[in-house]
Amino acid sequence: MKKEFHHIGLPTHESQPGEFFVEETKVWVTDPRKHPYKVEFLRFEDDSPVIGPVRDMPHIAYRVEDVNAAIQGEDVILEPFEPSPNFTVAFVMKDGAVIEYMQFEKEEFLPW
C-alpha cells in the first residue's frame, strides 16, 4: 500500500496559536501544513477519551488511500474515526512507535 508522509504529531500541555478543537476526541490540534517542519501539536482535554500511547507519545502520520486496508494485521490502538466529514484516521503501534493513517478526499477541506 502506498503511504505518503504527512506530519509528525507532538503532544503538549500548552495552548498553541491556531488550535482547532476536535469534539469527538476532545483534543486541540494545530495544522501541520502551516508549520515549516510539518509538526502538529495536540493538547488533550482532561476528559478526552483518548488514553495510552496516542495521548502520551509523538506520532508520525501518513496519508493513505484506505485506512481500513492500512490497519489490517496491525496493532490498532485507536480505531478509525472521522474527526471531520470525509476525513478518517486510525492509529497503530508499530515497532514501538505510534503511527497515524489518514484518509481524506481533498486536504484543503480539513477544518483547521
N, C-alpha and C positions, 0 to 999 in steps of 0.2 A: 504494500500500500504506500502510495506517495504521501509524504509528510513535508510540510513547509514550515520552517521556523517562524514563529510569530512574536513571542516575547518571553521574558523571564518575569516571574512574579515574586515579590518580596513582601512578606507580612510586616506590618508596622503597627505601633500603638499611637502614632502621631498623625493628626489630621494633615492631609496633603492638598495643595491647590488643585482645583478642578475635579475633586472626587465626585463620583456618581454612586447613588445607593441602589443596591440590588436587593429588592424586597424579599425574594424567596430565600436567600441565604443570609440576609441581614449583614451585609458586608459593604463597605465603601471601597470603591476601586477607582484607579486613575486610568487614563487612556494611554496604553504603551506606545501608540502611534505618535503621540505628542512628546515622547521622551527621546533624547538623542541616542540612547542605547537600548531602546525598546524595553524599558522597565515599566512594569505595572505594580503599583503599591496597593496592598489590600489591608484594610483596617476593619476588623470584625467587631460587631456589637457584642456585649457580654452574653446576650441571649441568642446568639447565632446558633443555628442547628449544626453548623459545620464544626466538627471536632477532629482531633488527631492530626495526622501529617499535613493535610491540606491547610490547616489553620496555623500549624507550628513551623513548617519548613518552607523554604523557597521552592518554586516550581519552574519548569520550562514548559512552554506551550507551543504546540504545533497545530497548524490548520490542516484538516483532513477532509476528504470528500464525504466520508461516512463514519460518524462517531461510533455507531454500534459495531461496525466491522473492525474499527481500530481497537476496541476494547476486548474483542474476542480472545479468550485464553489469557487475558491479563489479570493482575491482582487489582480489581476495581475497588477504590477506596471512597469514591463519590460517584454514584450512578448518574447517567445522563439526565440533564435538566435544561430548561430554557430560561436563561437569565433575561432574555428579551425575545420578542417574536422572531421566528426564523433564525434563531441562534441557539445552538445546542452545545453543551460542554460536558465532559466527564473527566474524572481524574483517576489515574492508576499509580501504583507504586511499582517501579521497575529498577532493579539494581541499586536499591537504597535511595532512589530519587523519586520525587513527585513529578509526574508528567500530566499535563493537561492536553486533551484533544478537543479541538474546536471545529465546529461545522457551521457555516453560515452561507447564505446566498450571496450577499454583497456586503462587504465590510463597511462601506460608507453608511449603512443603515444601523450600525451599532449605536445605542443610545448615548454613549459618552464621547 
